Amino acid sequence: MARRLSLAAARRIAVDAQGLNRPRPAKVGPASLRREIARLGVLQLDTVNVFERSHYLPLFSRLGRFDRTALDRLIHHDQRATKLGAYTEYLAHEAAILPVADWPLWAWHRARPEKPSTAKWMAANQRLLGEVLDEFRASGPMRIKDLDHPQNVPTAGGWWNKNEAYWAATLLWRRGDLVVVGRDRFERILAAADDVLPPEARAEVPQDEAIVELIRRASVAYGVATLADLADYPRLKVATARSAVETLVSRGELEPVEVDGWAQQAWLARGQRVPRTVTAAALLSPFDPLVWFRPRAERLFGFRYRISIYTPAAQREHGYYVLPVLVDDELVGRVDLKADRKAGILRVQHAHIEPGAAGRSAELTVRVAPLLAEAAAWQGLAEVAFTGPGTWTPALSAACPRP
């Protein structure tokens, strides 16, 4: 019979596997950043920076205040990168930062057929695709807007309305002809793959082997997970992940377990301990792996979560850029944060304590108020100001340090 785990044990396993149940290092340097990126596998990217861009936040949640420019240097952001470093980007989960060493694991993804509408566009624009690739080969790393091509002209309509040269470069990146070597003001800097990839990154791991490895890594990152959870980590279809799980079970890498309250079969990663307690306190990115698969967050923590940036303002329940609040093995609340850099203020536009945690408000407030002060200091802001409503706003406002 499969081992049975309580839901509380599953929560503790999840928090522990994600590196949130560990003392923060006294000093955060490149080695600490590399270690946490390796633990997570990827850092999901997102354009919203109302508080901070998403790829910084999982590291802040696990390491505390760190020098963001150190991460920028590591991943070649905010500089005109001229060569490939140790990290690049690909559609691993969503658009995400990942090690260059992992590039071969995604060869099958780059080779898979495009959807019919995209394939039709590519067939009709073979000349454009070739010209764009040739220019990157001739000119070296550059942003798409630096392309000297007659079709690379501004278009009306803002962010989502891109010209044909943009889509050509993006498709060349998706199929692996171009590689991201860094970013400049959050714009990708691309280069021809043949010019910048080291020989070891040009290998192609067969699809079946790659998927087994991606699911194995997902199991380690999650600690305990259902098939749907494991499939979502690298954004695979459940049917694609199923045979990989069977392979890993046969190898002894996964142990079948039953989790109280879960209708689905679950698996425990080999070597994953079942901690008796966890000690954690963190503000989480909407794209943190602990919560990025919303069905898992609800099943594991009883936490129904939506980021709300795409919700009309009148329909938002907890604000615009809503960060879950973790204390030990529970998601106890959510805060909507905005870094008002001009005024030097971290604005808490909404603060909500979960109904099941409201009876422990005083205890939890003591744990969470310092997180808000730390977030402000990390952003170089002098003050935390509560500028909106919420069930947790009075208590947190009273507890937050004043400048």
C-alpha positions as CSV (number, residue, x, y, z in Angstrom):
1,M,0.0,0.0,0.0
2,A,1.1,3.5,-0.7
3,R,2.4,5.6,2.2
4,R,-0.2,8.0,3.5
5,L,0.6,11.7,4.2
6,S,-1.5,14.2,6.1
7,L,-2.3,17.4,4.2
8,A,-0.2,19.3,6.8
9,A,2.8,17.0,6.1
10,A,2.4,17.7,2.3
11,R,2.4,21.4,3.0
12,R,5.6,21.1,5.0
13,I,7.2,19.0,2.3
14,A,6.3,21.6,-0.4
15,V,7.7,24.5,1.6
16,D,10.9,22.6,2.4
17,A,11.4,21.5,-1.2
18,Q,11.1,25.0,-2.4
19,G,14.0,26.2,-0.2
20,L,11.7,28.4,2.0
21,N,12.5,26.4,5.2
22,R,16.1,27.4,5.5
23,P,18.1,30.1,7.3
24,R,19.0,32.9,5.0
25,P,22.7,33.3,4.3
26,A,24.5,36.1,6.1
27,K,25.8,37.3,2.8
28,V,24.2,36.8,-0.6
29,G,26.7,36.5,-3.5
30,P,26.6,35.0,-6.9
31,A,27.0,31.5,-5.5
32,S,23.8,31.9,-3.4
33,L,21.9,33.2,-6.5
34,R,23.1,30.3,-8.6
35,R,22.2,27.8,-6.0
36,E,18.6,29.1,-5.7
37,I,18.1,29.3,-9.4
38,A,19.3,25.7,-9.7
39,R,16.9,24.7,-7.0
40,L,13.9,26.3,-8.7
41,G,15.0,25.3,-12.2
42,V,13.8,28.5,-13.8
43,L,12.9,32.1,-13.0
44,Q,9.7,33.1,-14.7
45,L,9.7,36.5,-16.4
46,D,7.0,39.0,-16.5
47,T,6.8,42.6,-17.7
48,V,4.8,44.0,-14.7
49,N,7.1,46.0,-12.4
50,V,4.5,47.8,-10.2
51,F,6.4,46.4,-7.2
52,E,9.3,44.5,-8.8
53,R,9.7,42.3,-11.8
54,S,8.8,38.7,-11.1
55,H,12.2,37.1,-11.6
56,Y,13.7,38.9,-8.7
57,L,11.0,38.0,-6.2
58,P,11.6,34.2,-5.7
59,L,15.2,34.9,-4.8
60,F,14.1,37.7,-2.4
61,S,11.6,35.3,-0.8
62,R,14.3,32.8,-0.1
63,L,17.5,34.9,0.4
64,G,16.1,38.2,1.8
65,R,17.6,41.5,0.7
66,F,20.1,40.9,-2.1
67,D,21.8,43.2,-4.6
68,R,19.6,43.1,-7.7
69,T,22.5,44.3,-9.8
70,A,24.3,41.1,-8.8
71,L,21.5,39.1,-10.5
72,D,21.5,41.4,-13.4
73,R,25.3,40.8,-13.9
74,L,24.8,37.0,-13.6
75,I,22.0,36.9,-16.2
76,H,23.3,39.7,-18.4
77,H,20.4,42.1,-17.8
78,D,20.5,45.9,-18.0
79,Q,23.7,45.8,-20.1
80,R,24.4,45.6,-23.8
81,A,25.5,41.9,-23.7
82,T,27.9,40.9,-26.4
83,K,28.3,37.3,-25.5
84,L,26.4,34.5,-23.9
85,G,26.9,33.9,-20.2
86,A,25.8,31.0,-18.0
87,Y,22.0,31.8,-18.4
88,T,19.6,32.3,-21.3
89,E,15.8,32.3,-21.8
90,Y,13.3,29.9,-23.2
91,L,9.7,28.8,-22.9
92,A,10.4,26.6,-19.9
93,H,7.1,26.8,-18.0
94,E,6.5,30.3,-19.5
95,A,9.2,32.6,-20.8
96,A,11.9,32.1,-18.1
97,I,15.5,32.4,-17.3
98,L,17.3,29.1,-17.3
99,P,20.9,27.8,-17.4
100,V,22.5,27.5,-20.8
101,A,23.4,24.0,-19.8
102,D,19.7,23.1,-19.9
103,W,19.3,24.3,-23.6
104,P,19.7,20.7,-24.9
105,L,16.7,19.5,-22.7
106,W,14.4,21.7,-24.8
107,A,15.6,20.6,-28.3
108,W,12.4,18.6,-28.8
109,H,10.3,21.6,-27.9
110,R,12.1,23.8,-30.4
111,A,11.6,21.1,-33.1
112,R,7.9,20.4,-32.6
113,P,5.5,21.6,-35.3
114,E,4.0,25.1,-34.9
115,K,0.3,25.6,-34.7
116,P,-1.3,25.8,-38.2
117,S,-1.7,29.6,-38.3
118,T,2.0,30.1,-37.3
119,A,3.2,27.5,-39.7
120,K,1.2,29.2,-42.5
121,W,2.8,32.6,-41.6
122,M,6.3,31.0,-41.6
123,A,5.7,29.4,-45.0
124,A,4.7,32.7,-46.4
125,N,7.6,34.6,-44.9
126,Q,10.6,32.3,-45.5
127,R,12.5,35.1,-47.1
128,L,11.9,37.4,-44.2
129,L,13.0,34.8,-41.7
130,G,16.2,34.1,-43.6
131,E,17.0,37.8,-43.9
132,V,16.5,38.4,-40.2
133,L,18.6,35.5,-39.3
134,D,21.3,36.6,-41.7
135,E,21.4,40.0,-40.2
136,F,22.0,38.6,-36.7
137,R,24.8,36.5,-38.1
138,A,26.4,39.5,-39.7
139,S,25.9,42.0,-37.0
140,G,26.1,40.0,-33.8
141,P,24.0,40.4,-30.6
142,M,21.4,43.1,-30.7
143,R,17.8,44.0,-29.8
144,I,15.1,43.3,-32.3
145,K,14.5,47.1,-32.7
146,D,18.1,47.4,-33.9
147,L,17.5,45.3,-37.0
148,D,18.2,47.2,-40.1
149,H,15.4,45.8,-42.1
150,P,12.7,47.6,-44.2
151,Q,10.0,45.7,-42.3
152,N,11.3,46.7,-38.9
153,V,9.3,49.9,-38.6
154,P,7.2,51.2,-35.7
155,T,3.5,50.2,-35.7
156,A,0.5,51.8,-34.0
157,G,-1.2,50.1,-31.2
158,G,1.4,49.9,-28.5
159,W,3.0,46.8,-26.8
160,W,1.0,44.0,-28.4
161,N,1.1,45.4,-32.0
162,K,4.5,44.2,-33.4
163,N,5.8,44.4,-36.9
164,E,6.6,41.4,-39.1
165,A,10.4,41.6,-38.4
166,Y,9.6,41.3,-34.7
167,W,7.6,38.2,-35.2
168,A,10.2,36.7,-37.4
169,A,12.9,37.2,-34.8
170,T,10.6,35.8,-32.1
171,L,9.8,32.7,-34.1
172,L,13.5,32.2,-34.8
173,W,14.1,32.3,-31.1
174,R,11.3,29.9,-30.4
175,R,12.8,27.3,-32.8
176,G,16.3,27.8,-31.6
177,D,18.0,29.7,-34.4
178,L,18.4,32.7,-32.1
179,V,19.4,32.7,-28.5
180,V,18.9,35.3,-25.8
181,V,22.2,36.5,-24.5
182,G,20.8,39.2,-22.1
183,R,18.5,42.1,-21.8
184,D,18.8,45.9,-22.1
185,R,16.0,47.8,-20.3
186,F,14.1,44.5,-20.3
187,E,14.4,44.1,-24.1
188,R,15.8,40.9,-25.2
189,I,19.3,40.9,-26.8
190,L,19.4,38.1,-29.3
191,A,22.3,36.4,-31.2
192,A,22.6,33.6,-33.8
193,A,22.7,30.3,-31.9
194,D,25.6,29.0,-34.0
195,D,27.7,32.0,-33.1
196,V,27.2,32.0,-29.3
197,L,26.2,28.5,-28.0
198,P,29.1,26.5,-26.6
199,P,29.6,23.0,-28.1
200,E,28.1,21.2,-25.1
201,A,24.9,23.3,-25.4
202,R,24.4,22.3,-29.0
203,A,23.7,18.7,-28.2
204,E,20.1,17.5,-28.5
205,V,18.7,15.3,-25.7
206,P,16.1,12.9,-27.2
207,Q,12.5,13.9,-26.3
208,D,11.7,10.9,-24.1
209,E,14.9,11.3,-22.1
210,A,14.5,15.1,-21.8
211,I,10.9,14.8,-20.5
212,V,11.9,12.2,-17.9
213,E,14.6,14.6,-16.7
214,L,12.2,17.6,-16.6
215,I,9.6,15.6,-14.7
216,R,12.3,14.4,-12.3
217,R,13.4,18.0,-11.6
218,A,9.8,19.0,-11.1
219,S,9.4,16.3,-8.5
220,V,12.4,17.5,-6.6
221,A,11.3,21.1,-6.8
222,Y,7.8,20.2,-5.5
223,G,8.7,17.5,-3.1
224,V,5.3,15.9,-3.3
225,A,3.0,16.4,-6.3
226,T,0.2,15.0,-8.5
227,L,0.6,14.1,-12.1
228,A,-1.0,17.4,-13.1
229,D,1.4,19.3,-10.8
230,L,4.5,17.6,-12.3
231,A,3.3,18.2,-15.8
232,D,2.7,21.9,-15.2
233,Y,6.2,22.7,-13.9
234,P,7.7,22.4,-17.4
235,R,4.3,23.1,-19.0
236,L,3.8,19.6,-20.5
237,K,0.5,17.9,-21.2
238,V,-0.5,15.4,-18.6
239,A,-0.5,12.6,-21.2
240,T,3.1,13.5,-22.1
241,A,4.2,13.5,-18.4
242,R,2.5,10.2,-17.5
243,S,5.0,7.8,-19.0
244,A,7.9,9.8,-17.5
245,V,6.4,9.4,-14.1
246,E,6.1,5.6,-14.7
247,T,9.7,5.5,-15.7
248,L,10.8,7.5,-12.6
249,V,8.8,5.2,-10.3
250,S,10.4,2.1,-11.9
251,R,13.8,3.7,-11.2
252,G,13.0,4.5,-7.6
253,E,13.1,8.2,-8.1
254,L,9.4,8.6,-7.2
255,E,7.4,7.0,-4.4
256,P,3.7,6.7,-4.8
257,V,1.9,8.3,-1.8
258,E,-1.6,9.2,-0.8
259,V,-2.3,12.7,0.6
260,D,-5.3,13.2,2.8
261,G,-8.0,15.2,1.0
262,W,-6.4,14.8,-2.5
263,A,-8.5,12.8,-5.0
264,Q,-5.5,12.2,-7.2
265,Q,-2.5,9.9,-6.8
266,A,0.6,11.8,-5.6
267,W,4.3,11.0,-5.7
268,L,7.1,11.9,-3.3
269,A,10.6,12.7,-4.7
270,R,13.4,10.3,-3.6
271,G,15.4,11.8,-0.8
272,Q,12.7,14.3,0.2
273,R,12.4,14.5,3.9
274,V,9.1,14.9,5.7
275,P,9.9,17.7,8.2
276,R,8.0,17.7,11.5
277,T,7.9,21.5,11.4
278,V,8.9,24.3,9.0
279,T,9.9,27.9,9.8
280,A,9.2,30.3,6.9
281,A,8.0,33.8,6.4
282,A,7.9,35.3,2.9
283,L,6.1,37.5,0.4
284,L,5.6,35.4,-2.7
285,S,5.6,36.5,-6.4
286,P,2.5,35.6,-8.3
287,F,4.8,33.5,-10.4
288,D,6.6,31.8,-7.5
289,P,6.7,28.0,-8.1
290,L,5.0,27.4,-4.8
291,V,1.9,29.1,-6.1
292,W,2.2,29.4,-9.9
293,F,0.0,26.3,-10.5
294,R,-3.3,27.7,-9.1
295,P,-5.0,24.3,-8.7
296,R,-2.1,23.1,-6.6
297,A,-2.1,26.2,-4.4
298,E,-5.8,25.6,-3.7
299,R,-5.5,21.9,-3.1
300,L,-2.4,22.2,-0.9
301,F,-3.1,25.4,1.0
302,G,-6.9,26.0,0.6
303,F,-5.8,29.2,-1.1
304,R,-7.8,30.3,-4.2
305,Y,-5.6,32.8,-5.9
306,R,-5.7,35.1,-8.9
307,I,-3.1,37.8,-9.6
308,S,-5.9,40.3,-10.7
309,I,-3.8,42.4,-13.1
310,Y,-6.2,41.3,-15.9
311,T,-9.3,41.8,-13.7
312,P,-11.3,45.0,-14.3
313,A,-10.7,47.4,-11.4
314,A,-14.3,47.3,-10.1
315,Q,-14.1,43.5,-9.8
316,R,-10.8,43.2,-8.0
317,E,-11.2,41.7,-4.6
318,H,-7.7,42.1,-3.2
319,G,-6.0,44.7,-5.4
320,Y,-3.9,44.8,-8.6
321,Y,-0.6,43.0,-8.0
322,V,-1.4,40.6,-5.3
323,L,1.3,38.7,-3.4
324,P,0.5,35.7,-1.3
325,V,1.9,35.8,2.2
326,L,3.5,32.6,3.5
327,V,4.0,31.9,7.2
328,D,5.5,28.5,8.1
329,D,3.3,26.0,6.1
330,E,0.3,28.2,5.5
331,L,-0.7,31.0,3.1
332,V,-2.2,33.3,5.6
333,G,-2.9,36.5,3.6
334,R,-2.3,38.6,0.5
335,V,-1.0,42.1,0.0
336,D,-1.1,44.4,-3.0
337,L,2.2,46.3,-3.2
338,K,3.3,49.2,-5.3
339,A,6.8,50.7,-5.2
340,D,6.3,54.5,-5.4
341,R,9.9,55.2,-6.2
342,K,9.4,58.9,-6.8
343,A,8.0,59.4,-3.3
344,G,10.3,56.8,-1.7
345,I,7.3,54.8,-0.4
346,L,6.2,51.2,-0.5
347,R,2.4,51.5,-0.8
348,V,0.4,48.7,0.6
349,Q,-2.8,49.2,-1.5
350,H,-4.6,46.3,0.1
351,A,-3.8,43.8,2.9
352,H,-6.0,40.8,3.6
353,I,-5.7,38.1,6.2
354,E,-7.3,34.8,5.3
355,P,-10.4,33.9,7.2
356,G,-8.8,30.8,8.7
357,A,-5.9,32.8,10.0
358,A,-7.9,35.8,11.4
359,G,-8.0,34.3,14.9
360,R,-4.1,34.5,15.0
361,S,-3.9,38.0,13.6
362,A,-1.7,39.3,16.4
363,E,0.8,36.4,16.2
364,L,0.9,36.6,12.4
365,T,1.2,40.4,12.2
366,V,4.4,40.2,14.3
367,R,5.8,37.8,11.6
368,V,4.6,39.7,8.5
369,A,5.1,43.4,9.3
370,P,8.9,43.0,9.2
371,L,8.6,41.5,5.7
372,L,7.0,44.7,4.5
373,A,9.7,46.8,6.0
374,E,12.3,44.5,4.5
375,A,10.7,44.7,1.1
376,A,10.7,48.5,1.3
377,A,14.4,48.6,2.3
378,W,15.3,46.1,-0.5
379,Q,13.7,48.5,-3.0
380,G,15.5,51.5,-1.6
381,L,12.2,53.0,-0.2
382,A,12.2,54.8,3.1
383,E,8.7,54.1,4.3
384,V,5.8,51.7,4.2
385,A,2.4,53.4,3.8
386,F,-0.9,51.7,3.9
387,T,-3.0,53.5,1.3
388,G,-5.9,51.1,0.8
389,P,-8.4,48.8,2.6
390,G,-8.3,45.2,3.7
391,T,-9.0,43.1,6.7
392,W,-5.3,43.1,7.7
393,T,-4.6,46.7,7.1
394,P,-5.3,48.1,10.6
395,A,-3.1,45.6,12.4
396,L,-0.2,45.6,9.9
397,S,-0.3,49.4,9.7
398,A,0.0,49.7,13.5
399,A,2.9,47.2,13.6
400,C,5.0,48.5,10.7
401,P,8.0,50.5,11.8
402,R,7.7,54.2,11.2
403,P,10.6,56.1,9.6
